[in-house]
Amino acid sequence: GLRVAGFFLHPPTQVFVVVLNRSLEARRTYNLKIVYSALIENELLGFFRSSYVLHGERRFLAVTQFSPTHARKAFPCFDEPIYKATFKISIRHQATYLSLSNMPVETSVFEEDGWVTDHFSQTPLMSTYYLAWAVCNFTYRETITKSGVVVRLYARPDAIRRGSGDYALNITRRLIEFYEDYFKVPYSLPKLDLLAVPKHPYAAMENWGLSVFVEQRILLDPSISSIPYLLDVTMVIVHELCHQWFGDLVTPVWWEDVWLKEGFAHYFEFVGTDYLYPGWNMEKQRFLTDVVHEVMLLDGLASSHPVSQEVQQATDIDRVFDWIAYKKGAALIRMLANFMGHSVFQMGLQDYLTIHMYGNAARNDLWNILSKALKKVGKSVNIQEVMDQWTLQMGYPVITIIRNETAVNTVEIFQERFIYDINAKTKDPILGNNSYLWQIPLTIAVGNTSHISSEAIIWVSNKSEYHRIPALDEANWLLGNINQTGYFRVNYDIRNWRLLINQLMRNHEVISVSNRAGLIDDAFNLARAGYLPQSIPLEIIGYLSEEKDFLPWHAASRALYPLDKLLDRTENYNIFNEYILKQVASMYLKLGWPTNNLNRSLIQAPYQHEELRREVIMLACSFGNKHCHQQAATLISDWISSNRNRIPLNVRDIVYCTGVSLMDEDVWEFIWMKFHSTTAVSEKKILLEALTCSDDRNLLNRLLNLSLNSEVVLDQDAIDVIIHVARNPHGRDLAWKFFREKWKILNTRYGEALFMNSKLISGVTEFLNTEVELNELKNFIKSYEEGAAASFSRAVETVEANVRWQKLYKEELFQWLRKSLAH
């Protein structure tokens, strides 16, 4: 037989090498037995320990987090997604605990001394990164799907008793049935457990058959949760369940295509939520503000990166999990679903999962199957050729449509890469303005005061092209990217912008809700990057006093936010403030405040109306509407004096924050006390964030220093505290200073956790906007070279663009505002 001649570790590649006494022969099976021992870790990766307090005593649990490369921390394995294998796991633990893994327990052996060994059934073929196990003393509730899958939710006994897991359990049952029907592929394991843990590096992890969630993303107390919180919990669950098919059953070949599984799961968050709540229009509407508009901010930087990134070594893997992979991935998939047609797209996905189940697939496998699906319905698009441009090039195009003054029905269409800081372009010779071209599915419609034409699609693939638009005449306006299904921005000649603004003012409903939101977002961002005069976006939002739909308000609120942060420490800030309040005032008066009828469940409240009201109250309170301030102060005082919280759920966070910022230190102390005493996870989170709203720099400093104390603030929440202090103009410099002083600790704590570090770095730097701060940032980076290089170069570019905007455009904006307010 073969003998092991020796073995050694090779740390740079994280490989364990076994040296044999002769070479292996191809196509033979060999057995390798490795005996090893390891400690359960105290950090958040690999096989780690976590704890919680029940009735004043600390209880422990142990759970795994193997994605992307941490299975190797728990046992020696071929820790890459392509090496699928079957796994048989046994766990020995004390009888007071229970153990869980991907598969159900097959047999349990009880021993004399109070120990039990659980033997789990063998798994199907799978990759190491979504293998999982846990040992805890939780309890559970269960339900069964139509097709017989047993679904259980495990959590702390007190949370299960309170019914905090019931919402998640019920929607999980309905969603498994939805996916089985949509994909036409049954869920492939006998059971699915959802495990809610107090501490976890990510929101959740899609381990096959044993998905793990951090408590605040899955437990929901219906009596004290707002709609945004309900939505958050719902979408995390929809996301992880999608992975049971996209990711677990069919797995990316290699990490450079991680965006395939993440982009799909993120896109399905909206499709699956639409199945649960058909009236909410998530995929058609909310997707725009929460995904497209959000990721375009990042992807408009020269320091962005393509969704498919090369991964050469283990240490590169973490950086492929970022918002570009999730959100741009999802936006590209939505664009694809829309130009293919949803039913053809769905057929293609069914084929993809059926062909590749229990195996691995790369992006080209998907593109080829989708091209075939289109052929079946008689359309011919080479999807690989189109999608390669969108996935292998970074950034996105801005399309400019210029109407010809002489030939009325002809337009010239240009494409170029959209970028916030024109200077950043020239710094990098590779970028050059002209090297970027996309094949763009541009939909276009023509409208007049009362009517809009049906859309036509034009594929734009050159730098500039001429096109005839039959119905176009002098008085008509043009609209591009109908319902904003495409991942690009659209700019027009000023005359067409004027016609569109005029239309919004006279009768905005001729233009669809999604396009109204898209126009607002495009205009603000085109102006910020210098493609448009600064006044255009502010003129567009002049129509909002008539806008009854949530989405355009939400888009405006999100687009105003960065602008507000660019101005909130300037001396003329009050002019900007006053203009925004003027736009908000009449809608605020019209909608008023929600009443607190606690007996009515959230879901029955008309979602769009409640969300619109919340958005308008948020704008009114944060820009200092007097009535809004008084209302918030009254509600807080009532809570303090009666010790009964009667503040309506959907606006609690706004009221807490406003109260803390306006009122004295006693209110801060009161909220701090409530943060400690409440057990409801959703409530804890907003109480903690409210503390960051104070105008008192001493309190903000106190909070920053307390944030790193794990006994007081959960590890995953500390980052939110620091970021929220940075968003507060009174705390921005404090958070920035704190971040630099504590960088070593922060980097040690979060350096390995995906997202955490980049979220923190962008959070404390994105609103720095003076030369002094830019130099502080550059000097800081010089002194600390280790780690997070990509995040820091993004930060530098963002701050440079902020400084440049102040220099070039701030005065133009203020001049227009002065003139407008004088009328």
C-alpha positions in Angstrom: 0.0 0.0 0.0 0.8 3.7 -0.1 2.6 5.1 2.9 2.7 8.7 4.1 6.3 9.8 4.0 5.7 13.1 5.7 3.6 16.3 5.7 4.0 20.0 6.1 2.0 23.3 6.0 2.5 26.0 3.4 0.9 29.1 5.0 1.1 31.5 2.0 -1.3 29.3 0.0 -3.1 28.0 3.1 -2.3 24.4 1.9 -1.5 21.3 3.9 0.8 19.0 1.9 0.9 15.3 2.3 4.1 13.6 0.9 3.6 10.0 -0.3 6.3 7.4 -0.9 5.2 6.9 -4.5 3.0 8.7 -7.0 -0.7 8.2 -7.4 -2.3 6.5 -10.4 -5.1 8.2 -12.2 -8.7 7.1 -11.8 -8.1 5.1 -8.6 -9.8 5.7 -5.3 -7.5 6.3 -2.3 -8.4 6.8 1.4 -6.6 9.4 3.4 -7.2 9.5 7.1 -6.3 12.7 9.0 -6.6 12.8 12.8 -6.5 16.4 14.1 -7.9 18.5 16.9 -8.7 22.2 17.1 -10.2 24.7 19.5 -13.6 26.3 19.1 -12.7 29.9 18.1 -13.7 33.0 19.9 -13.9 35.1 16.7 -16.8 35.0 14.2 -15.4 32.7 11.5 -14.8 28.9 11.2 -16.3 27.0 14.1 -16.9 29.6 16.7 -18.5 30.2 20.1 -21.1 32.7 20.9 -23.2 33.5 24.0 -26.4 35.2 25.2 -27.9 35.9 28.7 -31.1 34.3 29.9 -32.5 35.0 33.4 -29.3 36.6 34.3 -27.0 33.7 33.4 -24.7 33.4 30.4 -25.4 30.6 28.0 -23.2 29.4 25.3 -23.6 28.0 21.8 -21.2 27.1 19.0 -21.9 27.6 15.3 -20.0 27.6 12.0 -19.4 30.2 9.3 -17.4 28.6 6.4 -18.1 30.9 3.5 -16.0 31.8 1.6 -12.8 30.1 2.8 -13.2 29.2 6.5 -14.1 25.5 6.4 -10.4 25.0 6.4 -10.3 26.5 9.9 -12.5 23.7 11.2 -11.2 20.6 9.3 -8.8 19.8 6.6 -10.6 19.8 3.2 -10.5 20.7 -0.4 -12.0 24.1 0.4 -12.9 25.3 -3.1 -16.4 25.3 -4.6 -15.6 23.0 -7.5 -14.6 20.1 -5.3 -18.1 18.8 -4.5 -18.3 15.8 -2.2 -20.7 14.0 0.1 -20.2 14.6 3.9 -21.1 12.4 6.8 -21.0 14.3 10.1 -21.2 13.1 13.7 -21.3 15.4 16.7 -20.7 14.5 20.4 -22.1 16.9 22.9 -23.6 17.1 26.4 -27.2 15.9 26.6 -28.4 19.4 27.8 -27.6 20.7 24.3 -28.9 19.7 20.8 -26.9 19.6 17.6 -27.8 20.6 14.1 -26.2 20.1 10.7 -27.2 20.3 7.0 -29.0 16.9 7.1 -31.4 15.4 9.7 -30.1 13.2 12.6 -30.1 9.6 11.6 -29.3 8.0 14.9 -28.3 9.2 18.4 -26.2 7.2 20.8 -26.6 8.1 24.5 -23.7 7.4 26.8 -23.5 6.8 30.5 -21.8 10.2 31.4 -24.5 12.5 30.1 -23.0 12.8 26.6 -24.8 12.1 23.3 -23.4 11.4 19.8 -25.6 12.5 16.9 -25.0 10.8 13.6 -26.3 12.9 10.6 -27.5 11.4 7.3 -25.0 11.7 4.4 -25.3 14.9 2.4 -25.8 15.0 -1.4 -22.8 16.3 -3.5 -22.0 19.8 -2.2 -19.2 22.3 -1.7 -17.5 22.9 1.6 -18.5 26.6 2.1 -22.1 25.9 2.8 -21.5 22.9 5.0 -22.6 23.7 8.6 -23.2 22.5 12.1 -24.2 24.0 15.4 -24.5 23.0 19.1 -27.0 25.0 21.2 -29.7 24.8 23.8 -32.4 26.5 21.7 -36.0 25.5 21.2 -37.9 25.5 18.0 -41.2 25.8 16.2 -42.0 23.9 13.0 -44.2 23.8 9.9 -44.4 21.5 6.8 -44.6 22.6 3.2 -47.1 21.1 0.7 -44.4 18.8 -0.7 -43.4 17.5 2.8 -40.3 19.6 3.6 -40.0 20.0 7.4 -39.2 23.6 8.2 -38.0 24.5 11.7 -36.9 27.8 13.3 -34.5 27.5 16.2 -33.9 30.4 18.5 -33.4 31.4 22.2 -36.2 29.8 24.3 -37.6 33.2 25.3 -37.8 34.4 21.7 -39.6 31.2 20.6 -42.0 31.5 23.5 -42.8 35.1 22.6 -43.5 34.0 19.0 -40.8 36.2 17.6 -39.9 33.5 15.0 -43.4 32.8 13.8 -43.4 35.4 11.0 -40.2 34.0 9.5 -41.3 30.4 9.8 -44.6 31.1 8.0 -43.1 33.0 5.1 -40.4 30.4 4.7 -43.0 27.7 4.1 -44.8 29.8 1.5 -41.5 30.8 -0.2 -40.3 27.2 -0.6 -43.5 26.5 -2.3 -43.1 29.6 -4.5 -39.5 28.7 -5.5 -40.4 25.1 -6.2 -43.2 26.3 -8.5 -41.1 29.1 -10.1 -37.9 27.0 -10.8 -39.9 23.7 -11.4 -37.1 22.0 -9.3 -38.1 20.6 -5.9 -36.2 21.6 -2.7 -33.6 18.9 -2.6 -33.2 18.1 1.1 -35.6 16.5 3.6 -35.6 19.5 5.9 -34.6 23.2 6.3 -33.7 24.7 9.6 -33.4 28.4 10.2 -31.1 29.2 13.1 -31.3 32.6 14.8 -28.0 33.4 16.5 -27.1 36.4 18.7 -23.7 37.1 17.1 -22.8 36.5 13.4 -20.4 38.2 11.0 -23.1 38.6 8.3 -26.8 39.2 8.2 -27.2 35.5 7.2 -25.6 32.5 5.6 -27.4 30.2 3.2 -25.9 26.9 4.5 -27.9 24.1 2.7 -30.6 22.9 5.0 -29.3 24.9 8.0 -29.4 28.6 7.2 -28.0 30.8 9.9 -29.4 34.4 10.6 -28.3 37.1 13.0 -31.3 37.6 15.4 -32.1 41.1 14.3 -32.6 40.0 10.7 -35.1 37.2 11.4 -36.8 37.7 14.7 -39.8 40.0 14.5 -42.0 41.2 17.3 -45.2 42.1 15.4 -46.3 44.4 18.2 -43.3 46.7 17.9 -41.9 46.4 14.3 -42.1 49.1 11.6 -42.7 48.4 7.9 -39.0 48.9 7.0 -38.0 46.3 9.6 -40.6 43.9 8.4 -39.4 44.4 4.9 -35.8 43.9 5.9 -36.5 40.5 7.7 -38.7 39.4 4.7 -36.0 40.1 2.1 -33.1 38.5 4.0 -35.2 35.3 4.2 -36.2 35.5 0.5 -32.5 35.9 -0.3 -31.2 33.0 1.7 -34.0 30.7 0.4 -33.1 31.6 -3.2 -29.6 30.4 -2.5 -30.9 26.9 -1.6 -31.2 26.6 -5.4 -28.9 29.3 -6.7 -25.7 28.6 -4.9 -26.3 25.4 -3.0 -27.9 23.1 -5.6 -26.0 24.8 -8.5 -22.8 26.4 -7.4 -20.4 28.9 -9.1 -17.3 27.2 -10.5 -15.1 29.8 -8.9 -15.4 32.9 -6.8 -15.0 35.4 -9.7 -18.6 34.5 -10.5 -19.9 34.9 -7.0 -22.0 37.8 -8.3 -24.1 35.2 -10.2 -25.4 33.6 -7.0 -25.5 36.9 -5.1 -27.0 39.0 -7.9 -29.7 36.4 -8.4 -30.5 36.1 -4.8 -30.6 39.9 -4.5 -32.9 40.2 -7.5 -35.2 37.5 -6.2 -35.5 39.4 -2.9 -37.8 41.7 -4.8 -39.5 39.0 -6.9 -40.2 36.8 -3.9 -41.5 39.7 -1.7 -43.8 40.5 -4.6 -45.2 37.0 -4.3 -45.9 37.5 -0.6 -47.2 41.1 -0.9 -48.5 41.5 -4.5 -49.5 45.2 -4.0 -46.1 46.3 -2.9 -44.5 46.5 -6.5 -41.1 45.7 -5.2 -39.5 44.5 -8.5 -41.0 47.3 -10.6 -40.5 50.1 -8.1 -38.6 49.7 -4.8 -35.8 47.9 -6.7 -34.9 51.3 -8.4 -34.2 53.3 -5.2 -32.8 50.4 -3.1 -30.6 48.8 -5.8 -30.1 50.7 -9.0 -29.8 54.2 -7.6 -27.7 52.9 -4.7 -25.2 50.9 -6.7 -24.8 53.5 -9.4 -23.3 55.8 -6.8 -20.5 53.4 -6.2 -20.1 52.3 -9.8 -19.8 55.9 -11.0 -16.3 56.0 -9.4 -13.2 55.5 -11.4 -12.0 53.1 -8.6 -15.0 50.8 -9.2 -14.4 47.3 -10.5 -16.2 44.9 -12.9 -18.8 42.5 -11.3 -16.6 39.6 -12.5 -13.3 40.0 -10.8 -10.3 37.8 -11.2 -9.5 35.8 -8.0 -5.9 34.6 -8.0 -5.4 33.7 -4.3 -7.3 33.0 -1.1 -6.8 36.6 0.1 -8.5 38.0 -3.0 -11.8 36.2 -2.3 -13.1 38.5 0.4 -13.1 41.5 -1.9 -15.5 40.0 -4.5 -18.3 40.1 -1.9 -19.3 43.7 -2.1 -22.3 45.8 -3.1 -21.1 45.8 -6.7 -21.5 42.0 -6.8 -24.8 42.0 -5.1 -26.5 45.1 -6.3 -25.0 45.6 -9.8 -25.3 41.9 -10.3 -29.0 42.2 -9.5 -29.5 45.3 -11.6 -27.9 43.5 -14.7 -30.1 40.4 -14.1 -33.2 42.6 -13.9 -32.2 44.4 -17.2 -31.7 40.9 -18.8 -35.1 39.6 -17.5 -36.8 42.7 -18.9 -35.3 42.7 -22.4 -35.7 38.9 -22.7 -39.3 39.0 -21.3 -40.0 37.5 -17.9 -41.5 34.2 -19.0 -38.6 33.4 -21.4 -36.2 34.3 -18.6 -38.0 32.0 -16.2 -37.9 29.1 -18.7 -34.1 29.7 -19.1 -33.5 29.5 -15.4 -35.5 26.3 -15.1 -33.3 24.7 -17.8 -30.1 26.1 -16.1 -31.0 24.5 -12.7 -32.1 21.2 -14.2 -29.0 20.8 -16.3 -26.5 21.7 -13.6 -28.1 20.4 -10.4 -25.6 19.0 -7.8 -22.8 20.5 -10.0 -21.1 23.8 -10.8 -21.7 26.3 -13.5 -20.0 29.4 -14.8 -21.6 32.6 -16.2 -21.2 31.4 -19.8 -23.2 28.3 -19.0 -26.0 30.6 -18.0 -25.7 33.0 -21.0 -25.8 30.1 -23.4 -28.8 28.5 -21.9 -30.6 31.9 -21.9 -29.7 32.5 -25.6 -31.2 29.1 -26.3 -34.4 30.0 -24.5 -34.7 33.1 -26.6 -34.1 31.1 -29.8 -37.1 28.8 -28.8 -39.4 31.8 -29.0 -37.8 33.0 -32.3 -35.6 35.8 -31.0 -31.9 35.9 -31.6 -29.7 37.8 -29.2 -26.2 36.7 -28.3 -26.5 37.1 -24.6 -22.9 36.2 -23.9 -21.7 39.0 -26.1 -24.0 41.6 -24.6 -23.5 40.5 -21.0 -19.7 40.3 -21.2 -19.6 44.0 -21.8 -21.7 44.7 -18.7 -19.9 42.2 -16.5 -16.3 42.5 -17.6 -16.1 46.3 -17.9 -16.6 48.4 -14.8 -18.9 51.3 -14.5 -22.0 52.1 -16.7 -22.9 54.4 -19.6 -24.7 57.7 -19.6 -26.8 58.0 -22.8 -27.3 61.5 -24.2 -30.2 62.0 -26.5 -29.8 65.2 -28.6 -32.8 66.3 -30.7 -32.0 67.7 -34.1 -33.2 71.2 -34.6 -33.5 70.9 -38.4 -34.7 67.3 -39.0 -37.6 67.1 -36.5 -37.9 63.4 -36.1 -34.2 62.5 -35.9 -32.1 62.2 -32.7 -28.4 61.7 -32.2 -27.6 59.2 -29.4 -24.2 59.2 -27.6 -22.9 56.9 -25.0 -19.9 57.4 -22.7 -18.9 56.1 -19.3 -20.6 58.0 -16.5 -18.1 59.2 -13.9 -18.5 61.6 -11.0 -15.1 63.1 -11.1 -14.0 64.0 -14.6 -10.4 64.5 -13.2 -10.3 60.9 -12.1 -10.8 59.9 -15.7 -7.7 61.6 -16.9 -5.5 60.4 -14.1 -5.8 56.9 -15.4 -4.7 56.5 -19.0 -6.3 53.1 -19.3 -9.7 54.6 -18.6 -9.6 57.1 -21.5 -13.0 58.4 -22.3 -13.4 56.4 -25.4 -12.4 52.8 -24.6 -15.7 52.0 -22.9 -18.6 50.8 -25.1 -21.7 48.8 -24.2 -24.5 47.2 -26.2 -27.4 49.1 -24.6 -31.1 48.1 -24.8 -32.5 51.6 -24.9 -36.3 51.8 -24.7 -37.7 55.1 -25.8 -41.2 56.8 -25.7 -42.6 60.1 -26.9 -45.2 62.1 -25.1 -47.3 65.2 -25.0 -49.3 66.9 -22.3 -51.9 64.1 -22.0 -50.4 61.0 -23.6 -47.3 58.8 -23.9 -46.6 56.5 -26.8 -45.8 52.8 -26.4 -42.1 52.1 -26.0 -39.7 51.1 -28.8 -36.4 49.4 -28.2 -33.2 50.7 -29.9 -29.9 48.7 -29.4 -27.2 51.3 -29.1 -23.7 49.9 -29.6 -21.6 52.8 -31.0 -20.1 55.9 -29.6 -22.8 57.9 -31.4 -25.6 56.9 -33.7 -28.5 58.7 -35.5 -32.0 57.3 -35.1 -35.4 58.2 -36.6 -38.2 58.6 -34.0 -41.4 58.8 -36.1 -43.8 60.4 -33.7 -41.5 63.2 -32.6 -42.4 66.8 -33.2 -41.6 70.3 -31.8 -44.0 70.1 -28.8 -43.4 66.5 -27.8 -40.9 65.4 -25.2 -38.8 62.3 -25.3 -38.2 59.8 -22.5 -35.5 57.1 -22.5 -35.1 54.0 -20.4 -38.7 53.3 -19.8 -39.5 52.3 -16.2 -35.8 52.4 -15.7 -35.2 48.7 -16.5 -31.8 49.5 -18.0 -28.6 49.9 -15.9 -27.6 53.4 -17.3 -28.4 57.0 -16.9 -30.1 59.2 -19.6 -29.3 62.8 -20.3 -31.1 65.1 -22.8 -30.6 68.5 -24.4 -31.8 71.3 -22.1 -34.9 71.9 -24.2 -36.1 68.4 -23.6 -35.4 68.6 -19.9 -37.5 71.8 -19.8 -40.4 70.0 -21.6 -40.2 67.1 -19.1 -40.1 69.5 -16.1 -43.1 71.3 -17.6 -44.9 68.0 -18.0 -44.3 67.0 -14.3 -45.7 70.4 -13.2 -48.8 70.1 -15.4 -49.7 66.5 -15.2 -47.0 64.2 -13.7 -49.1 61.0 -14.1 -48.6 60.8 -17.8 -45.0 59.7 -16.9 -44.9 56.4 -15.0 -44.1 56.2 -11.3 -40.7 54.4 -11.9 -39.8 57.0 -14.6 -40.6 59.9 -12.3 -38.3 58.4 -9.7 -35.7 57.7 -12.4 -35.8 61.3 -13.7 -35.2 62.6 -10.2 -32.2 60.3 -9.5 -30.6 60.9 -12.9 -31.0 64.6 -12.7 -29.4 64.9 -9.2 -26.5 62.7 -10.2 -25.9 64.2 -13.6 -25.7 67.6 -11.9 -23.4 66.3 -9.2 -21.0 65.1 -11.9 -21.3 68.3 -13.9 -23.2 67.0 -16.9 -26.2 69.3 -16.1 -26.8 72.7 -14.6 -27.2 72.5 -10.8 -30.7 74.0 -10.9 -32.3 71.2 -13.0 -32.7 68.6 -10.2 -34.0 71.3 -7.8 -36.6 72.4 -10.5 -37.7 68.9 -11.0 -38.6 68.3 -7.3 -40.7 71.4 -7.5 -43.6 69.2 -8.6 -43.4 66.9 -5.5 -46.1 68.8 -3.7 -48.6 67.1 -6.0 -46.9 63.7 -5.9 -49.0 61.1 -4.1 -46.8 58.1 -4.8 -44.1 56.9 -2.5 -41.3 56.0 -4.9 -40.5 59.5 -6.4 -40.5 60.9 -2.9 -38.1 58.1 -1.8 -35.9 58.7 -4.8 -35.8 62.5 -4.1 -35.1 61.9 -0.4 -32.2 59.5 -1.2 -30.8 61.9 -3.9 -31.0 64.9 -1.6 -29.1 63.1 1.1 -25.6 63.3 -0.3 -26.2 66.9 -1.4 -27.4 67.7 2.1 -24.2 66.2 3.5 -22.1 68.3 1.1 -23.7 71.4 2.4 -24.5 70.8 6.0 -21.4 72.5 7.4 -21.5 75.5 5.0 -22.5 79.0 6.2 -25.4 79.3 3.6 -26.8 75.9 4.5 -30.1 77.5 5.7 -31.0 78.6 2.2 -30.8 75.0 1.0 -32.7 73.9 4.1 -35.5 76.5 3.5 -35.9 75.4 -0.2 -36.3 71.8 0.8 -38.8 72.6 3.5 -40.8 74.6 1.0 -41.1 71.5 -1.2 -42.1 69.3 1.7 -44.5 71.6 3.6 -47.8 71.1 1.8 -47.5 67.3 1.6 -46.5 67.1 5.3 -49.7 69.0 6.2 -51.8 66.9 3.9 -50.6 63.6 5.3 -50.2 64.4 9.0 -49.0 61.8 11.5 -50.0 58.2 11.8 -52.1 57.3 14.8 -51.0 54.5 17.1 -53.6 51.8 16.8 -51.6 48.9 18.1 -54.3 46.4 17.6 -54.0 46.5 13.8 -51.2 44.4 12.3 -48.7 46.1 10.1 -49.4 44.2 7.0 -52.9 45.6 6.7 -51.8 49.2 6.7 -51.6 50.3 3.1 -47.9 50.0 2.5 -47.4 52.7 -0.1 -49.3 55.3 1.9 -47.6 54.5 5.2 -44.2 54.6 3.6 -44.9 57.9 1.9 -46.1 59.4 5.1 -42.9 58.1 6.8 -40.7 59.6 4.1 -42.3 63.0 4.3 -42.2 63.1 8.1 -38.5 62.1 7.9 -37.8 65.0 5.5 -39.8 67.5 7.5 -38.2 66.6 10.8 -34.6 66.3 9.5 -34.8 69.6 7.7 -36.3 71.3 10.7 -40.0 71.8 10.1 -41.3 73.4 13.3 -44.5 71.4 13.6 -42.6 68.2 13.0 -40.1 69.0 15.8 -42.9 69.9 18.2 -44.8 66.7 17.5 -41.6 64.6 18.1 -40.8 66.4 21.3 -44.4 66.0 22.6 -44.4 62.2 21.8 -41.0 61.7 23.6 -42.1 63.8 26.7 -45.3 61.7 26.9 -43.3 58.5 26.9 -41.0 59.8 29.6 -43.8 61.1 31.9 -46.2 58.1 31.5 -43.5 55.5 30.9 -45.8 54.1 28.2 -44.4 54.2 24.6 -47.3 55.4 22.5 -45.1 56.5 19.5 -46.5 55.0 16.2 -44.3 52.1 15.1 -43.5 53.3 11.6 -42.0 56.6 12.8 -40.3 55.6 16.0 -36.8 55.9 14.7 -37.5 59.4 13.4 -39.1 60.5 16.6 -36.3 59.1 18.8 -33.7 60.7 16.7 -35.4 64.1 16.5 -36.1 64.0 20.2 -32.5 63.3 21.1 -31.2 66.1 18.8 -33.6 68.8 20.1 -34.0 68.0 23.7 -31.6 68.0 26.7 -29.3 65.4 28.1 -32.1 63.8 30.2 -33.7 62.5 27.0 -30.4 61.0 25.9 -30.0 59.3 29.2 -33.6 58.0 29.0 -33.0 56.5 25.6 -29.7 55.0 26.8 -31.6 53.4 29.7 -34.3 52.0 27.3 -31.6 50.6 25.0 -30.3 48.6 27.9 -33.6 47.4 29.3 -35.4 46.4 26.1 -35.1 42.8 24.8 -36.7 43.3 21.4 -34.0 43.3 18.8 -35.6 45.7 16.4 -36.2 48.2 19.1 -32.6 48.0 20.4 -31.2 48.8 17.0 -33.2 52.1 16.6 -32.7 53.2 20.2 -28.9 52.8 19.7 -29.0 54.8 16.4 -31.1 57.5 18.0 -28.3 58.2 20.5 -26.1 59.2 17.6 -28.4 62.1 16.7 -27.4 64.3 19.6 -26.0 67.8 19.0 -23.9 67.4 22.2 -20.3 66.6 21.2 -19.6 65.2 24.7 -22.4 62.7 24.5 -21.3 61.7 20.9 -17.8 61.1 22.2 -19.0 59.1 25.1 -21.1 57.0 22.7 -18.1 56.4 20.4 -16.0 55.2 23.2 -18.7 52.9 24.5 -19.3 51.5 21.0 -16.1 49.3 21.2 -17.2 47.7 24.5 -18.7 44.3 23.5 -20.6 44.0 26.8 -22.6 47.2 25.9 -22.8 47.2 22.1 -22.9 44.0 19.9 -19.8 43.7 17.7 -21.9 44.0 14.5 -23.6 47.2 15.8 -20.5 49.1 16.7 -19.9 50.0 13.1 -23.4 51.4 12.7 -22.8 53.7 15.7 -19.6 55.1 14.3 -21.1 55.6 10.8 -24.2 57.3 12.2 -22.1 59.7 14.3 -20.2 60.5 11.1 -23.5 61.3 9.3 -24.3 63.8 12.1 -22.7 67.2 11.1 -21.9 67.8 14.8 -20.1 64.5 15.0 -18.5 64.1 11.6 -15.1 65.2 12.7 -15.3 63.2 16.0 -16.1 60.0 14.2 -13.4 60.6 11.7 -10.9 61.2 14.5 -12.1 58.2 16.5 -11.8 56.0 13.4 -8.2 57.1 12.9 -7.2 56.6 16.5 -8.9 53.2 16.8 -8.0 51.9 13.4 -5.8 49.1 14.7 -8.5 47.8 17.0 -11.2 48.1 14.3 -9.1 46.5 11.6 -8.2 43.6 13.9 -11.9 43.1 14.8 -13.5 43.5 11.3 -10.6 43.1 8.9 -11.6 39.5 7.9 -15.3 40.0 7.9 -16.7 40.7 4.4 -18.5 44.1 4.1 -17.7 45.2 7.6 -14.5 47.1 6.9 -15.5 48.6 3.6 -18.9 49.7 5.1 -17.0 51.4 8.0 -14.4 53.1 5.8 -16.9 54.5 3.4 -19.2 55.4 6.2 -16.7 57.7 8.0 -15.2 59.2 4.9 -18.0 59.7 2.3 -19.1 63.1 3.6 -15.7 64.6 4.3 -15.5 67.5 1.8 -12.7 70.0 2.7 -9.1 70.2 1.5 -8.0 69.7 5.2 -10.0 66.5 5.5 -8.7 65.2 2.2 -5.1 65.7 3.4 -5.9 64.0 6.7 -7.2 61.1 4.8 -4.2 60.9 2.5 -1.8 61.1 5.4 -3.7 58.5 7.4 -3.5 56.1 4.5 0.3 56.7 4.1 0.8 55.8 7.8 -1.3 52.6 7.7 -0.6 50.6 4.7 -2.0 47.3 5.9 -5.4 46.1 4.7 -8.4 47.6 3.0 -6.6 49.2 0.1 -9.5 49.1 -2.3 -11.8 50.8 0.2 -9.3 53.5 0.9 -8.7 54.4 -2.7 -12.5 54.6 -3.2 -12.6 56.9 -0.2 -9.9 59.2 -1.6 -11.7 59.5 -4.9 -15.1 60.2 -3.2 -13.6 63.0 -1.0 -11.7 64.4 -4.0 -15.0 64.6 -5.9 -16.7 66.2 -2.9 -14.0 68.9 -2.7 -14.1 69.5 -6.4 -17.9 69.9 -6.3 -17.6 72.5 -3.6 -15.1 74.4 -5.7 -17.0 74.3 -9.0 -20.7 74.1 -8.3 -21.6 75.2 -4.8 -21.9 78.9 -5.6 -24.0 78.2 -8.7 -26.4 76.2 -6.6 -26.7 78.8 -3.9 -27.2 81.6 -6.5 -30.1 79.7 -8.0 -31.6 78.9 -4.6 -31.5 82.6 -3.6 -33.2 83.6 -6.8 -35.8 81.0 -6.5 -36.6 81.8 -2.8 -36.9 85.5 -3.7 -39.8 84.9 -6.1 
